[in-house]
């Protein structure tokens, strides 16, 4: 038991990562479709590369989508369009007509008793004409009837009784108006203007298009279309090895595939399918696990980055499963190239490519025409990665989006030509899908920002923005503590070159160097590099007080960095750049002036922590070396060499780098870089004559 516990403690990190991968495999297995897959891969215009294919069972040959669409159009030529007579509206309009007539008559003649008989005659004529129109019916002319001849057949439903007739039997609003005017003119001694205006204002559509019934009729006609044409009998040769997959053969193979997968998914072979999925998904994820363990140990050691990679893979596979299940025709809308962009920004392009390949391999198990999908996505992913190798500006995302669209379009065109042989076979809808997918990759910009905040990670783009000397906090440092600002710039150059040499992150250490001393902004004159007047405020303080002010610039710097919402990775440089060392000058002076007293070391000691990475270790070395080099009276080669050796050896002796992954070989390289850079800074110049 003790051995087991000891093993678990010693391999805790690897076991934790292993559990993360196991969990991701379980999630992928759960979301994977449980239908079986046809074991042969094929495509139009390509030779059949497998053995002779014999029909394992009887199956019907499905018609192609084009054949079904052609038959649908043919059937719908004889489709009937249904209209409905609105009986309730007719009754309502008859009542409203009388009300309008009485109101108009009263307004004009004030209901004079002398005109009662004339009113009744005008009203009766108005009703007769209106009833004639309503009896015949006023039909609504919609898009279906526009431009149609009078003999165009329609079906009119009146009181649930359908009657076939023609469009020309009924009035339109225009013909009804002509009917009113012609009939009104046939009568004498009536108010023609009043009757005409009343009738025209009462015209409504009494026969309206019934889209619901028409749609049902369409569906009934479409359902009568047979989806198959012919049968393949058991034992019949479907295609021979090397035979070209023509359109006819492709349809037969596709019919077999669909029938085969439907039988497989609903049979006792479900358990076998599940085991097969577990094996394939495990192999894929274990490959990624081993790649991280052996080739990207710095990423493997960070749980946040591992979780991010696994999350992206699982989310993309989940999105693919949903699209394939509900709308497979929209498969190429998926922005699969988001994965290499996001992983490439947070780590490196090789890991981005490997993770992307794993994702494409897994999704290739789900999608139809997997060869074409994988081929298309691999090259799109490679182009994406090449476009973000040197990502320095966020505007590069737009160029990446354009390159993705161009790659998709070119490869799709080439594949279509291979299959069809002519450009007429190109489905231009796919170019729209590719464009949308490329545009969706622009969401990588806000997604990267979100992931930075959620996982506490930092990208090179953010570092570039932070290291800009026009940044508000750096401008404040330059104005209030110009000496500190120059010191930060010099040591940033030193640290950047040294970290590059030993394989760290140069941009990270440069940015950390720019901000490591921002705690000096509050009291710049207490630091020698800012004392340009010759007045030293420490002369008025005790050694303990001076040490406290010097030590506090680390705490103040951390507080100021948090106030300005700097990333934790940058704040780490502020915390660790003095480690747990002492304020050497004031500690030495306190011991010198008080030889008989016991000096409290804690008062003169920085609170730490010590550096824990290559970058923070190099920054501590560069900070001390650059500051100490300014005190050299004669900065020749010997003095510089001695200074660099003494400073870094003292830091080693005080165990400042025990927690960092810095080797003695790395330290030798760092010393060499520092010496070379300092010699260039303090090189001899030509003395010009007066």
Secondary structure, DSSP 4 states (H G I P E B T S, - for coil): -HHHHHHHHHTHHHHHHHHHHHHHHHHHHHHS--S---S----TTSB--SSPEE-SS-EEEEPPHHHHHHHHHHHHTT---EEEE-HHHHHHHHHHHHHHHHHHHHHHHTT-GGGHHHHHHHHHHHHHHHHHHHHH-BB---TTTTT--TT-EEEEEETTEEEEEEGGGSB-HHHHHHHHHHHHTT-SSS-HHHHHHHHHHT---SEEE-HHHHHHHHHHHHHTS-SEEEEE-TT-EEE-TT-B--HHHHHHHHHHHHHHHHHHHTSTTHHHHHHHHHHHHHHHHHHHHHHHHHH-HHHHT-HHHHHHHHHHHHHHHHHHHHHHHH-GGGGGGS-TTHHHHHHHHHS-HHHHHHHHHHHHHHHHTTSSSHHHHHHHHHHHHHHHHHHTTT---TTHHHHHHHHHHHHHHHHHHHHHHHHHSSGGG--THHHHHHHHHHHHGGGHHHHHHHHHHHHT---HHHHHHHT-TTSHHHHHHHHH-HHHHHHHHHHHHHHHHHHHHHTS-HHHHHHHHHHTTGGGGTTGGGSGGG--SS--GGGGS-HHHHHHHHHHHHHHHHHHHHHTT--HHHHHHHHHSSTT-B-HHHHHHHHHHTTTS---GGGGB-------SHHHHHHHHHHHHHHHHTT-SS--HHHHHHHHHHHHHHHHHTTTTTTS---HHHHHHHHHHHHHHHHHHT--------
